[in-house]
């Protein structure tokens, strides 16, 4: 409590640029949880403080997910989904594994994203956000000991996903970024992206599938006993086979339509906010430590964003919106050039996913219809523009 009171006094007495530095320094010294409590306790908040509160709540959701994984001993990269793809330090004494942990993680993400969006939604077009953050100050208390340990820096953990790979190098220096009003729309859009991912995971709750596969794998090992293996296949591929089986079994259950419909709404809202972001960025005339720059600015991260980035990426998002609204159809190998899969109908009225039936086509048939199919032209233009780093920029630009 004393730390929070001290931080409140520090913020109250630090006008302008000093307040910006105070928030960055507070995160570095006290961590995300204490900083969130301090900002939330303010009787009134400036647009900059609202942005900071949304940001620490957003990062706090990631921290909570990493902590849950650390507790269960899920230290490696489990699957290419947000918060699951980041590698964390091994726990020398993990808790007994709970197959419900994935559902708990994404339920927490869904709640936290709504809490993060709340202060961001208060930031209007005419408000001025000016938060200067040294990215080296950001860290996740993965092992929950209240102190920053090696490998817990946000830059270290995010390099190669949302941040450039070069930040993995020990000699790299994390930049200072000045987040502004445009970036508030970017972060708000990102809360909806992670909410959509969480909704889709929760639509196919994997706990039963995880428990069934783990039990069977344990029985297989017990059956083998101490006998020498006949080949190295189990050693080389058992983890991947187990993961594929978990996904297959999870998809075969009847999905929760409330979550798939919610995911669709979140994605549509993300696209709307992304357009707000790019409109605001285009109107900027300064050039001060930019997070995502326009064609006349430079990136504080040193990212080589081509001048056509905004136009090309928004064309990709327009394609995504057309799919989500059912205006265009997803091409399918067994359908003619005049037919495809209606994604809107699939998300609004979801059914069990049998992989074999979908490969054959009988699984896709209930969602098939005649109409205009989506062209891959805009996506090809984007990947060509990004010169092999398209997935990095997909995560960065959301």
Secondary structure, DSSP 8 states (H G I E B T S, - for coil): -HHHHHHHHHHHT--HHHHHHHHHHHHHHH-HHHHHHHHHT-SS--HHHHHHHHHHHHHHHHHHHHHHHHHHT--S--SSSTTTSS-----TT-----TTHHHHHHHHHHHHHHHHHHHHTT--TT---EEEEEGGG-B--TT-SSS--TT-BHHHHHBTTTB-GGGGSTT----EEEEEHHHHHHHHHHHHHHHHHHHHHHHT--HHHHHHHHHHHHHHHHHHTT---SSSHHHHHHHHHHHHHHHHHHHTS---HHHHHHHHHHHHHHHHHHHHHHHHHHH----SSBSS--TTS-BTT-----TTHHHHHHHHHHHHHHHHTTSSBB--TTS-TTEEE-HHHHHHS-----HHHHHHTHHHHTTEEES-B--SHHHHHHHHHTTT-HHHHHHHH-
